Amino acid sequence: MEPQNATNPVTEFVLLGFNHSLKIQQLLFMVFFIVYLMTCLENITILTTVITDYHLHTPMYFFLANLAFTDITESSVNIPVLLSGLLSQHKTVPFKDCILHMFLFHFIGGAHIFLLAVMAADRYVAIHKPLQYSTIMNHEVCVGLVAGSWAGGFIHSATQIALLLPLPYCGPNTLDHFHCDVLQVVKVACANTYLTELLMVSNGGLLLGVIFVLLLISYTVILVKIRGQVTEGKHKALSTCIVQVMAISITFIPGIFIYARPFKTFKLDKVASLFFTVFVPVLNPLVYTLRNTEMKRAIRRLFSRVIRDSSLI
């Protein structure tokens, strides 16, 4: 596609995706399609289990259900774009659709990050204020924290888009990626984007880094607190904390690699972005269920009810 000049602004972007043979792209299509189905199945199972099982009507599982919802929606924003790109050598995306995609991606992703912080705060209160836990983490507070997470995601995403929109885009319009993201779009603007990139790193990358460090500190404090306890609940609390540390690590580490540095191109960018956008949503449910005995029991009860009800039809 021919570069465009300032009098002929960019109206679409071309996603290069994965530069492989048709057979390899077809194989990747099948792999990512299966991953997407697994993501939806796993997270819908968690959502349904939490909603239908009264044993799980607690703040921790309320937040987990909302996290599952972000995994479903984030995958539904990113993976269909990836899959459609694998069906053709290059995928053309209208400028407005690209902006909308970036807004939704960072909106949901931001909410996901803030929800992880909320879940850490919930565990901190549960460990340090067990007698006041039900009073502190009441229904209104939980709903407010979830609403605040989505508001934080909206503000983060709106800021990113507000920084991108004023830039002139006059070509080239080729993005060496499988979906639209600020990292690539800002690089094709025909203007000096140094200040914009710094502001974006501050808004996205620095936020990720600061929250990640604070979460690691909070979980360290929690683990030190429960180390001296000799109770049955100690093992449950320890298991829950280990699970959440695993979850934040697989989310934050690739995110920090992508967004917490100047916008330079690295060979691992696509791999990190692929892990961040495709595999994290399918790994989160596995992380939260494999070490959670209560959740596994609730899922078994759900499937038992489904099988029993279907046999009565």
C-alpha positions in Angstrom: 0.0 0.0 0.0 1.4 3.4 -1.0 2.4 5.9 1.8 0.1 8.8 2.1 1.1 12.4 2.5 -0.3 15.1 4.9 -2.9 16.1 2.4 -4.2 12.6 2.2 -4.5 11.4 5.8 -4.6 7.7 6.8 -8.1 6.2 6.7 -7.1 2.6 7.4 -4.2 0.6 8.8 -2.7 -2.6 7.5 -1.9 -5.3 10.1 1.0 -7.5 9.0 0.1 -10.1 11.6 2.3 -13.2 11.4 4.5 -13.5 8.3 4.3 -17.2 7.8 3.2 -19.7 5.1 -0.5 -20.3 4.6 -0.3 -23.7 6.2 1.4 -22.4 9.4 -1.2 -19.6 9.6 -4.0 -22.2 9.3 -2.4 -24.2 12.1 -2.1 -21.0 14.2 -5.8 -20.3 13.4 -6.9 -23.6 14.8 -4.7 -23.3 17.9 -5.9 -19.8 18.8 -9.5 -20.7 18.0 -9.3 -23.6 20.5 -7.7 -21.3 23.0 -10.6 -18.8 22.6 -13.2 -21.5 23.0 -11.4 -22.8 26.2 -11.2 -19.2 27.5 -14.9 -18.7 27.1 -15.8 -22.1 28.5 -13.5 -21.8 31.5 -14.6 -18.3 32.4 -18.3 -18.8 31.8 -18.0 -21.9 34.1 -16.5 -19.7 36.8 -19.2 -17.0 36.3 -22.0 -19.5 36.4 -20.6 -21.4 39.4 -20.2 -18.2 41.5 -23.7 -17.0 40.5 -25.5 -20.2 41.2 -23.7 -21.6 44.2 -24.6 -19.8 47.4 -21.4 -21.1 49.1 -19.4 -18.8 46.9 -21.4 -15.6 47.6 -18.5 -14.0 49.3 -16.4 -10.9 48.3 -13.5 -13.0 47.1 -15.6 -15.0 44.6 -17.6 -11.9 43.6 -14.3 -10.3 42.5 -13.2 -13.5 40.9 -16.4 -13.6 38.8 -15.8 -10.1 37.7 -12.3 -11.0 36.8 -13.6 -13.9 34.7 -15.9 -11.4 32.9 -13.0 -9.2 32.0 -11.2 -12.3 30.6 -14.1 -13.2 28.4 -14.6 -9.6 27.1 -10.9 -8.9 26.6 -10.5 -12.2 24.6 -13.6 -11.3 22.5 -12.0 -8.0 21.6 -8.6 -9.3 20.6 -8.8 -12.9 19.4 -11.4 -12.5 16.7 -9.1 -9.8 15.2 -6.2 -12.2 15.4 -8.2 -15.0 13.8 -9.5 -12.9 10.9 -5.9 -11.7 10.2 -4.7 -15.3 10.0 -7.2 -16.0 7.2 -5.5 -13.5 5.0 -2.0 -12.3 4.3 -2.7 -8.8 5.5 -5.7 -7.4 7.3 -7.0 -3.9 6.6 -8.6 -2.1 9.5 -10.4 1.3 9.1 -8.9 4.1 11.2 -12.0 4.5 13.4 -12.3 0.7 14.0 -8.6 0.7 15.1 -9.2 3.5 17.6 -12.3 1.7 18.9 -10.3 -1.5 19.3 -7.6 0.2 21.2 -10.1 1.9 23.5 -11.9 -1.3 24.3 -8.7 -3.2 24.8 -7.2 -0.7 27.3 -10.6 -0.1 28.9 -11.1 -3.8 29.8 -7.4 -4.4 30.4 -7.2 -1.5 32.8 -10.3 -2.8 34.7 -8.6 -6.2 34.9 -5.5 -4.7 36.4 -7.4 -2.7 39.0 -9.5 -5.8 39.9 -6.3 -7.7 40.7 -5.4 -4.8 43.1 -8.9 -5.0 44.6 -8.5 -8.8 45.1 -5.2 -8.2 46.9 -6.9 -5.6 49.2 -9.7 -8.1 49.9 -7.2 -10.7 51.0 -5.3 -8.1 53.1 -8.5 -7.2 55.0 -9.4 -10.9 55.4 -6.0 -11.7 57.0 -5.4 -8.6 59.0 -9.0 -7.8 60.1 -10.8 -11.2 60.2 -13.4 -10.1 62.8 -14.3 -6.9 61.0 -14.0 -8.5 57.5 -17.7 -8.9 56.8 -18.4 -5.3 58.0 -15.6 -3.7 56.0 -16.1 -5.8 52.8 -19.9 -5.5 52.7 -22.0 -5.6 49.5 -22.0 -1.9 48.9 -18.2 -1.7 49.3 -17.6 -4.6 46.9 -19.9 -3.2 44.2 -18.1 0.2 44.7 -14.7 -1.4 44.3 -15.7 -3.2 41.1 -17.3 0.0 39.7 -14.1 1.9 40.6 -12.0 -0.7 38.8 -14.1 -0.1 35.6 -13.9 3.6 36.1 -10.1 3.4 36.4 -9.9 1.3 33.2 -12.1 3.9 31.4 -9.9 6.8 32.6 -6.7 5.0 31.6 -8.1 4.1 28.1 -9.6 7.5 27.5 -6.2 9.1 28.3 -4.4 6.8 25.9 -6.8 7.6 23.1 -6.8 11.3 23.9 -3.0 11.3 23.4 -3.3 9.5 20.1 -6.1 11.3 18.3 -4.5 14.8 17.9 -1.5 13.3 16.1 -1.4 13.5 12.3 -1.4 10.2 10.5 -0.2 10.6 6.9 1.6 7.4 6.2 3.0 4.8 6.2 -0.1 3.0 7.5 1.4 -0.5 8.1 1.4 -1.9 11.6 3.7 -4.8 12.2 1.3 -6.5 14.7 -1.7 -8.7 14.8 -4.0 -6.1 16.3 -4.2 -2.3 16.8 -2.3 -1.1 19.8 -0.9 2.3 21.0 2.7 0.9 20.7 2.5 0.6 17.0 0.0 3.4 16.1 2.0 6.1 17.7 5.1 5.1 15.7 3.4 5.7 12.3 2.3 9.3 13.2 4.1 11.8 11.0 5.1 14.1 13.9 7.6 14.1 16.8 6.0 11.7 19.3 8.6 11.8 22.0 6.5 13.7 24.6 3.4 11.6 23.7 5.3 8.4 24.2 6.6 9.6 27.6 3.0 10.4 28.6 1.8 7.0 27.4 4.6 5.2 29.3 3.7 7.2 32.4 0.0 6.4 32.0 0.3 2.7 31.2 3.7 1.3 31.9 4.5 3.2 35.1 1.0 2.4 36.4 1.6 -1.3 35.8 5.0 -1.2 37.4 3.8 0.7 40.5 0.8 -1.5 41.0 2.8 -4.7 40.5 5.4 -3.6 43.2 2.7 -2.6 45.6 0.9 -5.9 45.1 4.1 -7.9 45.7 4.7 -5.9 48.9 1.1 -6.5 50.1 1.3 -10.2 49.4 4.6 -10.4 51.2 3.1 -8.7 54.2 0.2 -11.1 54.1 2.4 -14.2 53.9 4.5 -13.0 56.8 1.3 -12.4 58.8 -0.1 -15.9 58.2 3.3 -17.7 58.6 2.9 -17.6 62.4 -0.6 -18.8 62.5 -1.3 -22.5 63.3 -4.9 -22.8 62.2 -6.9 -24.7 59.6 -7.6 -21.5 57.8 -3.8 -20.8 57.4 -3.5 -23.3 54.6 -6.5 -21.9 52.7 -5.2 -18.4 53.1 -1.7 -19.4 52.0 -3.1 -21.2 49.0 -5.2 -18.3 48.0 -2.3 -15.9 48.2 0.0 -18.1 46.2 -2.7 -18.4 43.5 -3.2 -14.6 43.3 0.6 -14.0 43.2 0.7 -16.4 40.2 -2.2 -14.6 38.5 -0.7 -11.1 38.9 2.7 -12.4 37.7 1.5 -13.8 34.4 -0.5 -10.6 33.8 1.9 -7.9 34.9 5.3 -9.2 33.7 4.5 -9.3 30.0 2.4 -6.1 30.4 5.4 -4.3 31.9 7.7 -5.6 29.2 5.4 -4.1 26.5 4.3 -0.8 28.0 6.8 0.2 30.7 9.6 1.2 28.3 10.2 3.7 25.4 8.3 2.6 22.3 11.1 0.7 20.5 10.6 -2.4 18.5 11.9 -5.7 19.9 11.7 -9.2 18.4 9.8 -10.5 21.5 7.1 -7.8 21.3 4.6 -10.0 19.4 5.3 -12.9 21.6 4.8 -10.9 24.8 1.7 -9.3 23.4 0.4 -12.7 22.3 0.8 -14.1 25.8 -0.7 -11.0 27.3 -3.8 -10.9 25.2 -4.4 -14.5 24.3 -3.0 -16.8 26.9 -3.4 -14.9 30.1 -7.3 -15.0 29.9 -7.2 -18.8 29.4 -4.6 -19.3 32.2 -6.3 -17.3 34.8 -9.2 -19.7 35.3 -6.8 -22.6 35.6 -4.6 -20.8 38.1 -7.6 -19.9 40.3 -9.3 -23.4 40.1 -6.4 -25.9 40.2 -5.4 -24.8 43.8 -8.8 -23.8 45.0 -10.6 -26.8 46.6 -13.7 -24.9 47.3 -14.1 -23.7 43.7 -13.4 -27.2 42.4 -16.1 -28.7 44.6 -18.5 -26.0 43.5 -17.8 -26.7 39.8 -18.4 -30.4 40.5 -21.7 -29.6 42.1 -22.6 -27.4 39.1 -21.9 -30.2 36.6 -23.7 -32.7 38.8 -26.8 -30.5 38.7 -26.5 -30.0 34.9 -26.2 -33.8 34.3 -29.1 -34.5 36.7 -31.3 -31.9 35.1 -30.5 -33.0 31.6 -31.3 -36.7 32.5 -34.8 -35.6 33.6 -35.6 -34.0 30.3 
